[in-house]
Amino acid sequence: MEFVVDGNKLIAKDQFHPLIGELSFPAVADDRVVVERVFVHPDFRGQGIANELVRHFVDYASEHQLTVKLMCPFAKAEFRRHPEYQKLLLPDDRTI
């Protein structure tokens, strides 16, 4: 499986499945994005793909020095479970 950024989406795909999962993160400013949703195709749920999408997004956002606002409940839960992700959030949005 590969993870690719296409515009404001991070897509999980392989050679047979062009959309296994997706994390959408539209820009609201030059250096700020909103994680709207994390989606995994029903055929691939329960395999940890959503967690991997968030992890790859965190790497991408860190590399591009983005500040992140979370709207997606799944992404919010992942950021709570992984305190190291919270460096991407505004100070008022951090839970730790």
N, CA, C and O atoms as CSV, one atom per row, in Angstrom:
chain,resi,resn,atom,element,x,y,z
A,1,MET,N,N,0.856,-1.173,0.000
A,1,MET,CA,C,0.000,0.000,0.000
A,1,MET,C,C,0.896,1.228,0.000
A,1,MET,O,O,1.953,1.257,0.631
A,2,GLU,N,N,0.441,2.239,-0.725
A,2,GLU,CA,C,1.173,3.495,-0.720
A,2,GLU,C,C,0.252,4.621,-0.289
A,2,GLU,O,O,-0.967,4.545,-0.440
A,3,PHE,N,N,0.859,5.666,0.250
A,3,PHE,CA,C,0.146,6.840,0.717
A,3,PHE,C,C,0.651,8.021,-0.092
A,3,PHE,O,O,1.848,8.310,-0.097
A,4,VAL,N,N,-0.262,8.707,-0.779
A,4,VAL,CA,C,0.121,9.831,-1.639
A,4,VAL,C,C,-0.748,11.046,-1.322
A,4,VAL,O,O,-1.937,10.929,-1.025
A,5,VAL,N,N,-0.119,12.206,-1.396
A,5,VAL,CA,C,-0.853,13.457,-1.222
A,5,VAL,C,C,-1.299,13.918,-2.603
A,5,VAL,O,O,-0.504,14.015,-3.538
A,6,ASP,N,N,-2.587,14.197,-2.700
A,6,ASP,CA,C,-3.169,14.709,-3.944
A,6,ASP,C,C,-3.982,15.946,-3.579
A,6,ASP,O,O,-5.125,15.840,-3.137
A,7,GLY,N,N,-3.386,17.111,-3.768
A,7,GLY,CA,C,-4.062,18.349,-3.374
A,7,GLY,C,C,-4.184,18.406,-1.867
A,7,GLY,O,O,-3.184,18.408,-1.149
A,8,ASN,N,N,-5.419,18.453,-1.395
A,8,ASN,CA,C,-5.661,18.528,0.051
A,8,ASN,C,C,-6.160,17.189,0.604
A,8,ASN,O,O,-6.933,17.150,1.562
A,9,LYS,N,N,-5.707,16.099,-0.011
A,9,LYS,CA,C,-6.094,14.769,0.449
A,9,LYS,C,C,-4.870,13.872,0.534
A,9,LYS,O,O,-3.965,13.954,-0.297
A,10,LEU,N,N,-4.852,13.031,1.527
A,10,LEU,CA,C,-3.869,11.968,1.635
A,10,LEU,C,C,-4.613,10.684,1.315
A,10,LEU,O,O,-5.593,10.348,1.980
A,11,ILE,N,N,-4.155,9.972,0.306
A,11,ILE,CA,C,-4.880,8.806,-0.198
A,11,ILE,C,C,-4.057,7.545,0.022
A,11,ILE,O,O,-2.861,7.512,-0.265
A,12,ALA,N,N,-4.715,6.508,0.536
A,12,ALA,CA,C,-4.118,5.176,0.641
A,12,ALA,C,C,-4.623,4.376,-0.540
A,12,ALA,O,O,-5.827,4.306,-0.784
A,13,LYS,N,N,-3.685,3.763,-1.286
A,13,LYS,CA,C,-4.083,3.000,-2.471
A,13,LYS,C,C,-3.054,1.914,-2.731
A,13,LYS,O,O,-1.973,1.904,-2.142
A,14,ASP,N,N,-3.407,1.009,-3.618
A,14,ASP,CA,C,-2.443,0.049,-4.129
A,14,ASP,C,C,-2.703,-0.141,-5.615
A,14,ASP,O,O,-3.563,0.536,-6.179
A,15,GLN,N,N,-1.988,-1.036,-6.250
A,15,GLN,CA,C,-2.105,-1.163,-7.702
A,15,GLN,C,C,-3.469,-1.645,-8.163
A,15,GLN,O,O,-3.834,-1.444,-9.322
A,16,PHE,N,N,-4.229,-2.278,-7.277
A,16,PHE,CA,C,-5.553,-2.792,-7.650
A,16,PHE,C,C,-6.702,-1.943,-7.120
A,16,PHE,O,O,-7.826,-2.048,-7.611
A,17,HIS,N,N,-6.435,-1.107,-6.128
A,17,HIS,CA,C,-7.478,-0.315,-5.465
A,17,HIS,C,C,-7.040,1.146,-5.412
A,17,HIS,O,O,-6.164,1.494,-4.619
A,18,PRO,N,N,-7.631,2.006,-6.239
A,18,PRO,CA,C,-7.218,3.409,-6.276
A,18,PRO,C,C,-7.646,4.216,-5.053
A,18,PRO,O,O,-7.132,5.313,-4.834
A,19,LEU,N,N,-8.575,3.694,-4.252
A,19,LEU,CA,C,-8.995,4.403,-3.044
A,19,LEU,C,C,-9.299,3.391,-1.940
A,19,LEU,O,O,-10.411,2.872,-1.840
A,20,ILE,N,N,-8.303,3.128,-1.132
A,20,ILE,CA,C,-8.493,2.277,0.045
A,20,ILE,C,C,-8.936,3.141,1.212
A,20,ILE,O,O,-9.775,2.737,2.017
A,21,GLY,N,N,-8.363,4.333,1.296
A,21,GLY,CA,C,-8.720,5.261,2.360
A,21,GLY,C,C,-8.277,6.660,2.005
A,21,GLY,O,O,-7.514,6.871,1.062
A,22,GLU,N,N,-8.776,7.627,2.791
A,22,GLU,CA,C,-8.495,9.025,2.481
A,22,GLU,C,C,-8.607,9.869,3.738
A,22,GLU,O,O,-9.486,9.652,4.572
A,23,LEU,N,N,-7.710,10.831,3.863
A,23,LEU,CA,C,-7.780,11.844,4.912
A,23,LEU,C,C,-7.823,13.184,4.194
A,23,LEU,O,O,-6.908,13.506,3.437
A,24,SER,N,N,-8.864,13.964,4.418
A,24,SER,CA,C,-8.986,15.261,3.750
A,24,SER,C,C,-8.571,16.372,4.714
A,24,SER,O,O,-8.957,16.386,5.883
A,25,PHE,N,N,-7.763,17.314,4.178
A,25,PHE,CA,C,-7.239,18.402,5.014
A,25,PHE,C,C,-7.181,19.720,4.226
A,25,PHE,O,O,-6.096,20.155,3.839
A,26,PRO,N,N,-8.329,20.354,3.987
A,26,PRO,CA,C,-8.318,21.620,3.254
A,26,PRO,C,C,-7.560,22.711,4.013
A,26,PRO,O,O,-7.561,22.757,5.244
A,27,ALA,N,N,-6.921,23.578,3.247
A,27,ALA,CA,C,-6.181,24.704,3.816
A,27,ALA,C,C,-7.145,25.819,4.200
A,27,ALA,O,O,-8.107,26.100,3.486
A,28,VAL,N,N,-6.874,26.440,5.328
A,28,VAL,CA,C,-7.639,27.613,5.744
A,28,VAL,C,C,-6.743,28.850,5.796
A,28,VAL,O,O,-7.228,29.966,5.978
A,29,ALA,N,N,-5.437,28.646,5.636
A,29,ALA,CA,C,-4.436,29.708,5.540
A,29,ALA,C,C,-3.198,29.072,4.918
A,29,ALA,O,O,-3.177,27.865,4.675
A,30,ASP,N,N,-2.181,29.865,4.662
A,30,ASP,CA,C,-0.984,29.335,4.011
A,30,ASP,C,C,-0.350,28.187,4.789
A,30,ASP,O,O,0.169,27.243,4.194
A,31,ASP,N,N,-0.391,28.267,6.104
A,31,ASP,CA,C,0.287,27.259,6.919
A,31,ASP,C,C,-0.661,26.550,7.889
A,31,ASP,O,O,-0.212,25.951,8.866
A,32,ARG,N,N,-1.958,26.616,7.626
A,32,ARG,CA,C,-2.942,26.000,8.521
A,32,ARG,C,C,-3.933,25.178,7.715
A,32,ARG,O,O,-4.438,25.623,6.684
A,33,VAL,N,N,-4.209,23.956,8.207
A,33,VAL,CA,C,-5.166,23.056,7.556
A,33,VAL,C,C,-6.154,22.531,8.592
A,33,VAL,O,O,-5.905,22.579,9.797
A,34,VAL,N,N,-7.269,22.032,8.095
A,34,VAL,CA,C,-8.288,21.421,8.941
A,34,VAL,C,C,-8.447,19.966,8.514
A,34,VAL,O,O,-8.694,19.681,7.343
A,35,VAL,N,N,-8.305,19.055,9.460
A,35,VAL,CA,C,-8.564,17.646,9.154
A,35,VAL,C,C,-10.065,17.450,9.270
A,35,VAL,O,O,-10.617,17.410,10.369
A,36,GLU,N,N,-10.720,17.326,8.114
A,36,GLU,CA,C,-12.178,17.207,8.074
A,36,GLU,C,C,-12.661,15.791,8.322
A,36,GLU,O,O,-13.622,15.568,9.058
A,37,ARG,N,N,-11.974,14.824,7.690
A,37,ARG,CA,C,-12.452,13.453,7.847
A,37,ARG,C,C,-11.367,12.458,7.504
A,37,ARG,O,O,-10.446,12.734,6.735
A,38,VAL,N,N,-11.511,11.297,8.102
A,38,VAL,CA,C,-10.696,10.136,7.755
A,38,VAL,C,C,-11.684,9.070,7.309
A,38,VAL,O,O,-12.619,8.733,8.036
A,39,PHE,N,N,-11.473,8.542,6.109
A,39,PHE,CA,C,-12.383,7.564,5.536
A,39,PHE,C,C,-11.595,6.339,5.098
A,39,PHE,O,O,-10.521,6.463,4.509
A,40,VAL,N,N,-12.128,5.160,5.387
A,40,VAL,CA,C,-11.570,3.911,4.881
A,40,VAL,C,C,-12.706,3.143,4.209
A,40,VAL,O,O,-13.790,2.990,4.771
A,41,HIS,N,N,-12.433,2.663,2.991
A,41,HIS,CA,C,-13.416,1.882,2.252
A,41,HIS,C,C,-13.862,0.703,3.120
A,41,HIS,O,O,-13.026,0.079,3.774
A,42,PRO,N,N,-15.160,0.385,3.142
A,42,PRO,CA,C,-15.667,-0.702,3.998
A,42,PRO,C,C,-14.924,-2.034,3.847
A,42,PRO,O,O,-14.797,-2.773,4.823
A,43,ASP,N,N,-14.437,-2.350,2.659
A,43,ASP,CA,C,-13.726,-3.616,2.450
A,43,ASP,C,C,-12.394,-3.681,3.189
A,43,ASP,O,O,-11.827,-4.763,3.344
A,44,PHE,N,N,-11.886,-2.533,3.647
A,44,PHE,CA,C,-10.560,-2.487,4.262
A,44,PHE,C,C,-10.584,-2.046,5.727
A,44,PHE,O,O,-9.530,-1.843,6.330
A,45,ARG,N,N,-11.757,-1.902,6.291
A,45,ARG,CA,C,-11.853,-1.451,7.691
A,45,ARG,C,C,-11.362,-2.530,8.647
A,45,ARG,O,O,-11.385,-3.720,8.332
A,46,GLY,N,N,-10.922,-2.092,9.817
A,46,GLY,CA,C,-10.454,-3.017,10.844
A,46,GLY,C,C,-9.025,-3.484,10.650
A,46,GLY,O,O,-8.589,-4.425,11.313
A,47,GLN,N,N,-8.289,-2.845,9.755
A,47,GLN,CA,C,-6.906,-3.236,9.475
A,47,GLN,C,C,-5.892,-2.186,9.905
A,47,GLN,O,O,-4.704,-2.320,9.613
A,48,GLY,N,N,-6.343,-1.145,10.591
A,48,GLY,CA,C,-5.424,-0.102,11.052
A,48,GLY,C,C,-5.081,0.936,9.997
A,48,GLY,O,O,-4.156,1.725,10.188
A,49,ILE,N,N,-5.805,0.948,8.898
A,49,ILE,CA,C,-5.492,1.880,7.809
A,49,ILE,C,C,-5.786,3.322,8.218
A,49,ILE,O,O,-5.035,4.228,7.856
A,50,ALA,N,N,-6.848,3.546,8.952
A,50,ALA,CA,C,-7.157,4.912,9.400
A,50,ALA,C,C,-6.044,5.439,10.295
A,50,ALA,O,O,-5.666,6.605,10.186
A,51,ASN,N,N,-5.515,4.600,11.175
A,51,ASN,CA,C,-4.401,5.006,12.035
A,51,ASN,C,C,-3.186,5.377,11.182
A,51,ASN,O,O,-2.496,6.358,11.460
A,52,GLU,N,N,-2.936,4.580,10.143
A,52,GLU,CA,C,-1.805,4.841,9.251
A,52,GLU,C,C,-1.997,6.136,8.470
A,52,GLU,O,O,-1.040,6.878,8.252
A,53,LEU,N,N,-3.220,6.405,8.053
A,53,LEU,CA,C,-3.493,7.672,7.371
A,53,LEU,C,C,-3.158,8.853,8.270
A,53,LEU,O,O,-2.524,9.812,7.830
A,54,VAL,N,N,-3.580,8.786,9.523
A,54,VAL,CA,C,-3.281,9.881,10.455
A,54,VAL,C,C,-1.777,9.991,10.664
A,54,VAL,O,O,-1.236,11.096,10.661
A,55,ARG,N,N,-1.092,8.863,10.846
A,55,ARG,CA,C,0.356,8.892,11.068
A,55,ARG,C,C,1.082,9.500,9.865
A,55,ARG,O,O,1.977,10.328,10.037
A,56,HIS,N,N,0.706,9.101,8.662
A,56,HIS,CA,C,1.330,9.671,7.462
A,56,HIS,C,C,1.007,11.154,7.317
A,56,HIS,O,O,1.847,11.940,6.877
A,57,PHE,N,N,-0.212,11.531,7.688
A,57,PHE,CA,C,-0.571,12.947,7.647
A,57,PHE,C,C,0.283,13.755,8.622
A,57,PHE,O,O,0.754,14.841,8.286
A,58,VAL,N,N,0.482,13.225,9.823
A,58,VAL,CA,C,1.305,13.922,10.815
A,58,VAL,C,C,2.717,14.129,10.266
A,58,VAL,O,O,3.291,15.206,10.423
A,59,ASP,N,N,3.269,13.116,9.634
A,59,ASP,CA,C,4.598,13.250,9.023
A,59,ASP,C,C,4.595,14.341,7.950
A,59,ASP,O,O,5.505,15.168,7.888
A,60,TYR,N,N,3.566,14.329,7.114
A,60,TYR,CA,C,3.452,15.329,6.049
A,60,TYR,C,C,3.310,16.740,6.636
A,60,TYR,O,O,3.994,17.665,6.199
A,61,ALA,N,N,2.441,16.901,7.606
A,61,ALA,CA,C,2.202,18.208,8.210
A,61,ALA,C,C,3.460,18.718,8.918
A,61,ALA,O,O,3.766,19.909,8.863
A,62,SER,N,N,4.181,17.823,9.575
A,62,SER,CA,C,5.430,18.216,10.241
A,62,SER,C,C,6.452,18.683,9.215
A,62,SER,O,O,7.096,19.717,9.390
A,63,GLU,N,N,6.595,17.911,8.146
A,63,GLU,CA,C,7.564,18.237,7.103
A,63,GLU,C,C,7.263,19.583,6.451
A,63,GLU,O,O,8.176,20.315,6.069
A,64,HIS,N,N,5.971,19.904,6.325
A,64,HIS,CA,C,5.562,21.155,5.677
A,64,HIS,C,C,5.243,22.268,6.673
A,64,HIS,O,O,4.721,23.316,6.293
A,65,GLN,N,N,5.558,22.038,7.941
A,65,GLN,CA,C,5.366,23.021,9.009
A,65,GLN,C,C,3.951,23.593,9.032
A,65,GLN,O,O,3.750,24.807,9.068
A,66,LEU,N,N,2.976,22.682,9.010
A,66,LEU,CA,C,1.572,23.071,9.044
A,66,LEU,C,C,1.036,23.062,10.462
A,66,LEU,O,O,1.437,22.235,11.280
A,67,THR,N,N,0.136,23.974,10.748
A,67,THR,CA,C,-0.629,23.954,11.980
A,67,THR,C,C,-1.969,23.305,11.651
A,67,THR,O,O,-2.553,23.565,10.599
A,68,VAL,N,N,-2.446,22.463,12.554
A,68,VAL,CA,C,-3.602,21.620,12.268
A,68,VAL,C,C,-4.753,21.929,13.210
A,68,VAL,O,O,-4.563,22.099,14.414
A,69,LYS,N,N,-5.934,21.999,12.649
A,69,LYS,CA,C,-7.189,22.065,13.403
A,69,LYS,C,C,-7.924,20.755,13.119
A,69,LYS,O,O,-7.977,20.311,11.973
A,70,LEU,N,N,-8.483,20.148,14.138
A,70,LEU,CA,C,-9.145,18.849,13.983
A,70,LEU,C,C,-10.656,18.999,14.055
A,70,LEU,O,O,-11.187,19.566,15.010
A,71,MET,N,N,-11.342,18.491,13.046
A,71,MET,CA,C,-12.800,18.412,13.063
A,71,MET,C,C,-13.253,16.960,13.120
A,71,MET,O,O,-14.317,16.667,13.666
A,72,CYS,N,N,-12.473,16.064,12.573
A,72,CYS,CA,C,-12.824,14.652,12.493
A,72,CYS,C,C,-12.694,13.982,13.860
A,72,CYS,O,O,-11.629,14.047,14.473
A,73,PRO,N,N,-13.753,13.341,14.347
A,73,PRO,CA,C,-13.682,12.671,15.657
A,73,PRO,C,C,-12.591,11.599,15.735
A,73,PRO,O,O,-11.938,11.457,16.768
A,74,PHE,N,N,-12.392,10.852,14.659
A,74,PHE,CA,C,-11.352,9.829,14.684
A,74,PHE,C,C,-9.970,10.471,14.819
A,74,PHE,O,O,-9.147,10.017,15.615
A,75,ALA,N,N,-9.718,11.522,14.044
A,75,ALA,CA,C,-8.429,12.213,14.124
A,75,ALA,C,C,-8.223,12.806,15.518
A,75,ALA,O,O,-7.116,12.752,16.053
A,76,LYS,N,N,-9.271,13.367,16.105
A,76,LYS,CA,C,-9.163,13.908,17.467
A,76,LYS,C,C,-8.748,12.812,18.442
A,76,LYS,O,O,-7.889,13.036,19.294
A,77,ALA,N,N,-9.343,11.647,18.327
A,77,ALA,CA,C,-9.006,10.533,19.216
A,77,ALA,C,C,-7.564,10.094,19.006
A,77,ALA,O,O,-6.862,9.805,19.975
A,78,GLU,N,N,-7.114,10.041,17.767
A,78,GLU,CA,C,-5.724,9.651,17.490
A,78,GLU,C,C,-4.743,10.663,18.074
A,78,GLU,O,O,-3.713,10.277,18.628
A,79,PHE,N,N,-5.050,11.942,17.957
A,79,PHE,CA,C,-4.168,12.967,18.520
A,79,PHE,C,C,-4.150,12.899,20.045
A,79,PHE,O,O,-3.129,13.210,20.658
A,80,ARG,N,N,-5.255,12.499,20.669
A,80,ARG,CA,C,-5.267,12.317,22.129
A,80,ARG,C,C,-4.422,11.106,22.513
A,80,ARG,O,O,-3.715,11.139,23.520
A,81,ARG,N,N,-4.491,10.036,21.717
A,81,ARG,CA,C,-3.726,8.812,22.007
A,81,ARG,C,C,-2.232,8.980,21.772
A,81,ARG,O,O,-1.425,8.246,22.344
A,82,HIS,N,N,-1.864,9.931,20.942
A,82,HIS,CA,C,-0.456,10.131,20.582
A,82,HIS,C,C,-0.043,11.564,20.933
A,82,HIS,O,O,-0.131,12.454,20.087
A,83,PRO,N,N,0.398,11.792,22.152
A,83,PRO,CA,C,0.773,13.156,22.558
A,83,PRO,C,C,1.813,13.807,21.649
A,83,PRO,O,O,1.847,15.031,21.525
A,84,GLU,N,N,2.661,12.997,21.011
A,84,GLU,CA,C,3.683,13.556,20.118
A,84,GLU,C,C,3.066,14.234,18.893
A,84,GLU,O,O,3.728,15.056,18.258
A,85,TYR,N,N,1.829,13.917,18.548
A,85,TYR,CA,C,1.157,14.564,17.419
A,85,TYR,C,C,0.716,15.988,17.762
A,85,TYR,O,O,0.566,16.829,16.875
A,86,GLN,N,N,0.512,16.247,19.036
A,86,GLN,CA,C,-0.116,17.500,19.450
A,86,GLN,C,C,0.730,18.733,19.187
A,86,GLN,O,O,0.229,19.855,19.270
A,87,LYS,N,N,2.000,18.544,18.873
A,87,LYS,CA,C,2.850,19.695,18.533
A,87,LYS,C,C,2.334,20.430,17.300
A,87,LYS,O,O,2.671,21.594,17.084
A,88,LEU,N,N,1.519,19.757,16.496
A,88,LEU,CA,C,0.967,20.373,15.286
A,88,LEU,C,C,-0.251,21.251,15.574
A,88,LEU,O,O,-0.658,22.048,14.728
A,89,LEU,N,N,-0.827,21.107,16.754
A,89,LEU,CA,C,-2.048,21.834,17.100
A,89,LEU,C,C,-1.725,23.201,17.683
A,89,LEU,O,O,-0.630,23.422,18.201
A,90,LEU,N,N,-2.678,24.113,17.595
A,90,LEU,CA,C,-2.561,25.380,18.305
A,90,LEU,C,C,-2.538,25.089,19.800
A,90,LEU,O,O,-3.175,24.132,20.241
A,91,PRO,N,N,-1.827,25.880,20.592
A,91,PRO,CA,C,-1.733,25.611,22.034
A,91,PRO,C,C,-3.096,25.423,22.723
A,91,PRO,O,O,-3.224,24.570,23.601
A,92,ASP,N,N,-4.093,26.193,22.345
A,92,ASP,CA,C,-5.417,26.079,22.980
A,92,ASP,C,C,-6.125,24.762,22.641
A,92,ASP,O,O,-7.051,24.361,23.347
A,93,ASP,N,N,-5.700,24.090,21.571
A,93,ASP,CA,C,-6.333,22.846,21.155
A,93,ASP,C,C,-5.648,21.604,21.719
A,93,ASP,O,O,-6.156,20.492,21.567
A,94,ARG,N,N,-4.521,21.783,22.356
A,94,ARG,CA,C,-3.765,20.640,22.896
A,94,ARG,C,C,-4.417,20.141,24.179
A,94,ARG,O,O,-4.904,20.924,24.995
A,95,THR,N,N,-4.417,18.829,24.339
A,95,THR,CA,C,-4.996,18.250,25.556
A,95,THR,C,C,-3.929,17.902,26.583
A,95,THR,O,O,-4.249,17.536,27.713
A,96,ILE,N,N,-2.675,18.014,26.200
A,96,ILE,CA,C,-1.573,17.707,27.140
A,96,ILE,C,C,-0.693,18.910,27.268
A,96,ILE,O,O,0.293,18.877,28.004
